Amino acid sequence: MIMKMDRADRIAAMQKAANDFAKSKEYDHALYETDWNGYSVYIAALESSTSSMCGGYPQYILVSDISTTRWSTLDETSEILSSL
């Protein structure tokens, strides 16, 4: 029997997927940013990051409800930034 996850469990699972993806790419963790176009959007972050640092576009991690986790494309990053 497959049980449906409640909202809190789904959010926790998506955060874990984003953190695992970030760590697999040499980042320390992922920070939730927003929901966009059917994805939860996270920013890949380093412990040494500070708000005063600027190094170009953010590295967005996109996580869908079906647990697909991937980097955003440059076009998607631009659209996400425009939507904030």
C-alpha angles and dihedrals in degrees: 000000000000114000121209114238116239119233095266092049091048092050091048091049092050092048090051091049090051092047092048091049092048092049091049087057095050097263122125100229146326127257121209112243110168147308114269135172094341095316135101105231122217131179117228106233140190123212089237092056117116130185091246093060118098121187105155130275119003117255102242123199115204119207122185128199089256089060097254107153123189146138117272117246120243090257091050091048090053091049092048092050090049091052095054 
